[in-house]
Amino acid sequence: MPRLSILDLVRVTEGGSIRESLDNARDLAVHAEQLGYQRIWVAEHHNMESIASAATSLVISHIAAGTSRIRVGAGGIMLPNHSPLVIAEQFGTLAHLYPGRIDLGLGRAPGTDQSTLRALRRTPATSDRFPEDVLELQALLAPALPGQNIRAIPGEGTQVPLWILGSSTFGAALAAELGLPYAFASHFAPQQLMPALEVYRSRFKPSAQLQAPHAMVGVNIIAADTDDEARRLATTQQMSFANLLRGARGLSQPPIDDIEQYWSPREKMQASQMLACSIIGSPQTVRAGIDSLVAQTGADELIVVADIYDHQARLHSLALTADC
């Protein structure tokens, strides 16, 4: 059984509030720590009404302050949106506040639409500098060199562990070249999962941070006491993806009895392709699904997305998953 971690989307729900979503993320981390999960990550998304983690480093601090052992981090920071110096300062500060518990996953995509990208004062071309920016960030988090003119204070010397995130072979090749752990976003873009893992493992070069490849695979897991209840809970995420395909950015919706009445055949096909890496069902179904996924991928770690409307149902899902 690989290690289990959590990617929390910090969803804002219909009838809820942003503060409630942030506190639920912290409460989820408390329970995850007790259940033995390895880490909990939140992601940078902008201009999305249903996600409250845009100020990612602040959300990480809020979660870490409520826990004591579980690793907390970014899955991820979209580095093209930022100066590497600013990210080094932010995560260096987190490393001093919560020593030995902070992860920094880095993505190349903007995590938003083109209009919002312009509002961030960035351009699509900034993603072309992603490898160089990763190296710059890594250097800023390392001990300062003699005569070094630009220093991240706080940040230097903290050596916050970096991860490369991706949904294609590009990130896999970069993670392999730099000797960094790699997390694949198969929870929403599973198409290139196996080719990316092969590239990562076959090209991996040991580094000071990591001596052997470590691959983490994203998976949607929605567990409940019965298969039928889990399938009903899963309609919240299915509606979110249908809405995304429609260009609608609404709040997270409560589950419904019949998803077929909500989406069109075309939306069902496209959403199902995006959600192909999903395990939905009772503990027995989830256990079999995890075993199959690990056998297929050889994953060292699974990072679980439990996109469930009701907070208590989500806690129950994660508890059932941890027992598998």
C-alpha positions in Angstrom: 0.0 0.0 0.0 1.5 3.4 -1.0 1.4 6.4 1.2 -1.8 8.4 1.1 -2.0 12.2 0.9 -4.8 14.7 0.2 -5.3 17.5 -2.3 -8.0 19.8 -0.8 -9.7 22.1 -3.3 -11.0 24.3 -0.5 -14.3 24.3 -2.2 -16.9 27.1 -1.5 -20.3 25.5 -1.4 -23.8 26.7 -2.1 -25.1 27.9 1.3 -21.6 28.1 2.7 -19.0 30.9 3.0 -15.3 31.4 2.2 -14.5 31.4 5.9 -16.4 28.1 6.4 -14.4 26.6 3.5 -11.1 27.7 5.0 -12.0 26.4 8.4 -13.2 23.1 6.9 -9.8 22.7 5.2 -8.1 23.1 8.6 -10.5 20.7 10.2 -9.9 18.2 7.4 -6.2 18.4 8.0 -6.7 17.7 11.7 -8.6 14.5 10.9 -6.1 13.6 8.2 -3.3 13.8 10.6 -5.1 11.5 13.0 -5.8 9.1 10.2 -2.2 8.8 9.2 -2.2 10.7 5.9 1.3 11.8 4.8 0.5 15.4 3.6 -2.2 17.8 2.6 -1.8 20.2 -0.2 -3.9 23.1 -1.6 -3.6 24.6 -5.1 -3.4 28.0 -6.6 -6.5 29.0 -8.6 -7.6 32.5 -9.4 -10.9 34.0 -10.3 -12.8 30.9 -9.4 -15.9 31.4 -7.3 -15.9 27.9 -5.9 -12.2 27.7 -4.8 -10.9 29.7 -1.8 -7.1 28.9 -2.1 -6.0 31.7 -4.4 -3.7 33.1 -1.6 -2.1 29.7 -1.3 0.7 30.4 1.2 -1.8 32.0 3.6 -4.1 29.0 3.3 -1.2 26.7 4.0 -0.3 28.7 7.1 -3.9 28.5 8.3 -3.9 24.7 7.9 -0.5 24.2 9.4 -1.3 26.3 12.5 -4.1 23.8 13.3 -2.0 20.7 13.0 1.3 19.4 14.4 2.7 16.6 12.3 1.2 16.3 8.9 3.1 17.9 6.0 1.3 20.9 4.5 2.1 22.4 1.1 1.2 23.6 -2.3 -0.1 21.3 -5.0 0.8 23.6 -6.5 2.1 27.1 -6.9 1.8 28.1 -10.5 5.4 29.5 -10.8 4.9 31.5 -14.0 2.5 33.7 -12.0 5.2 34.8 -9.6 8.8 36.0 -9.1 10.9 33.1 -7.7 12.2 35.5 -5.1 8.7 36.2 -3.7 7.9 32.4 -3.6 11.2 31.7 -1.8 10.3 34.4 0.8 6.8 33.1 1.3 7.7 29.5 1.7 10.9 30.3 3.6 8.6 32.1 6.1 6.4 29.0 6.3 9.4 26.8 6.8 10.5 28.9 9.8 7.0 28.9 11.2 6.4 25.1 10.7 9.9 23.5 10.5 10.1 20.2 8.6 6.5 20.3 7.5 6.3 22.4 4.3 6.2 21.1 0.7 6.4 23.3 -2.4 4.9 21.7 -5.5 5.4 23.7 -8.7 3.3 23.9 -11.8 3.9 25.4 -15.2 0.3 26.3 -16.1 -1.2 29.6 -15.1 -4.1 27.9 -13.2 -6.6 30.5 -14.6 -7.9 32.0 -17.8 -6.1 34.5 -20.1 -7.9 37.6 -18.8 -7.0 36.7 -15.2 -3.4 36.0 -16.3 -3.2 39.6 -17.6 -4.7 40.8 -14.3 -1.8 39.0 -12.6 0.5 41.1 -14.8 1.9 38.0 -16.5 1.8 36.8 -20.1 1.5 33.2 -21.5 5.2 33.4 -22.5 6.3 33.4 -18.8 5.6 29.6 -18.8 8.5 29.2 -21.2 10.9 30.1 -18.4 9.6 27.5 -16.0 12.8 25.3 -15.9 15.0 28.4 -15.3 12.6 29.7 -12.6 12.6 26.4 -10.8 16.4 26.5 -10.7 16.4 30.1 -9.5 13.9 29.2 -6.8 16.0 26.2 -5.7 19.1 28.4 -5.5 17.3 31.0 -3.4 16.1 28.3 -0.9 19.7 26.9 -0.6 22.4 28.3 1.7 23.6 31.6 0.4 26.9 31.6 -1.6 29.8 34.0 -0.7 29.1 37.4 -2.3 25.6 36.4 -3.4 23.8 39.7 -4.1 20.1 38.6 -4.2 19.0 36.6 -1.1 15.6 35.4 0.0 15.3 36.5 3.6 13.6 34.5 5.1 14.1 31.6 2.7 17.7 31.0 2.2 19.0 27.8 3.8 15.5 26.4 4.4 15.8 24.0 1.4 12.0 23.6 1.3 11.4 20.3 -0.6 10.4 21.0 -4.2 8.1 18.9 -6.3 7.3 19.2 -10.0 3.7 18.9 -10.9 2.4 18.0 -14.3 -0.1 16.5 -16.7 2.3 15.7 -19.6 5.7 14.3 -20.2 7.3 17.9 -20.0 7.1 18.0 -16.2 8.1 14.4 -15.9 11.3 15.0 -17.9 12.1 18.2 -15.9 11.6 16.4 -12.6 13.8 13.5 -13.7 16.5 15.9 -14.9 16.5 17.8 -11.6 16.1 14.8 -9.4 12.9 16.0 -7.8 9.7 14.1 -6.8 7.0 14.2 -9.4 3.2 14.5 -9.0 0.9 13.7 -11.9 -2.5 15.4 -12.2 -4.3 12.3 -13.2 -7.3 13.4 -11.1 -8.4 15.7 -13.9 -6.0 14.9 -16.8 -5.2 11.2 -16.9 -4.5 10.7 -20.6 -0.6 10.9 -20.4 -0.2 9.3 -17.0 1.6 6.1 -18.0 3.9 7.8 -20.6 4.8 10.5 -18.1 5.7 8.0 -15.4 7.9 6.0 -17.8 9.7 9.2 -18.8 10.2 10.2 -15.2 11.5 6.8 -14.0 13.7 6.1 -17.0 15.4 9.5 -17.1 15.7 10.1 -13.3 19.0 11.5 -12.1 19.7 11.4 -8.3 20.1 14.7 -6.5 20.8 16.1 -3.1 17.1 16.1 -2.4 16.2 12.7 -3.8 18.2 9.6 -4.5 15.6 7.6 -6.3 12.4 8.5 -8.2 9.3 9.2 -6.2 6.0 9.3 -8.2 2.8 10.6 -6.7 -0.5 9.9 -8.7 -3.6 12.0 -8.3 -6.8 10.1 -7.9 -10.4 11.0 -7.1 -11.7 8.8 -4.3 -15.2 9.1 -3.0 -16.0 6.4 -0.5 -19.2 5.8 1.4 -20.8 2.9 3.2 -22.4 1.7 0.0 -21.7 1.9 -3.7 -25.0 3.7 -4.3 -24.3 6.4 -1.7 -20.8 7.0 -3.0 -22.1 7.4 -6.6 -24.6 9.9 -5.4 -21.9 11.9 -3.5 -19.8 11.9 -6.7 -22.5 13.8 -8.6 -21.2 17.0 -7.0 -17.8 16.7 -8.8 -19.5 15.5 -12.0 -21.7 18.6 -12.0 -18.6 20.8 -11.4 -16.9 19.3 -14.5 -20.1 19.7 -16.6 -20.3 23.3 -15.5 -16.6 23.8 -16.4 -17.3 22.5 -19.9 -20.2 25.0 -20.1 -18.0 27.9 -19.1 -20.0 28.3 -15.8 -18.1 28.9 -12.6 -20.7 28.4 -9.9 -20.3 27.2 -6.3 -20.0 23.6 -5.3 -23.5 22.0 -5.5 -25.2 19.4 -3.3 -25.4 15.9 -4.8 -28.4 14.8 -6.9 -30.1 11.5 -7.5 -29.7 11.3 -11.3 -26.7 12.9 -12.9 -28.0 11.8 -16.4 -30.7 14.4 -16.1 -28.0 17.1 -15.5 -25.4 16.7 -18.2 -25.7 16.1 -21.9 -24.2 13.1 -23.6 -21.4 15.2 -24.9 -20.7 16.7 -21.5 -20.8 13.2 -20.0 -18.3 11.9 -22.5 -15.8 14.8 -21.9 -16.2 14.9 -18.2 -15.9 11.1 -17.9 -12.6 11.3 -19.8 -11.3 14.0 -17.5 -12.5 12.0 -14.4 -11.3 8.6 -15.7 -8.9 8.2 -12.7 -11.6 7.9 -10.1 -12.6 5.3 -7.5 -16.1 5.6 -6.3 -17.8 3.2 -3.9 -17.9 1.2 -0.7 -14.7 0.4 1.2 -14.5 -2.9 -0.7 -14.8 -1.2 -4.0 -12.3 1.5 -3.1 -9.8 -1.1 -1.8 -10.0 -3.0 -5.1 -9.7 0.3 -7.1 -6.6 1.4 -5.1 -5.0 -2.0 -5.6 -5.6 -1.9 -9.3 -4.3 1.7 -9.7 -1.1 0.9 -7.8 -0.5 -2.3 -9.8 -0.9 -0.3 -13.0 1.2 2.7 -12.1 3.6 1.5 -9.4 2.8 4.8 -7.6 4.9 5.5 -4.5 2.1 7.7 -3.2 -1.5 8.6 -4.0 -2.8 12.1 -3.5 -6.5 11.8 -3.0 -9.2 14.4 -4.1 -12.4 13.9 -2.3 -14.6 16.5 -3.9 -17.7 16.0 -1.7 -20.3 18.7 -0.9 -21.0 17.8 2.8 -18.0 18.3 5.1 -18.9 15.4 7.4 -19.4 13.1 4.4 -16.0 14.1 3.1 -14.4 13.3 6.5 -16.1 9.9 6.5 -14.9 9.2 2.9 -11.3 10.0 3.9 -11.6 7.8 7.0 -12.9 4.9 4.9 -10.1 5.4 2.4 -7.4 5.5 5.0 -8.6 2.1 6.3 -8.4 0.4 2.9 
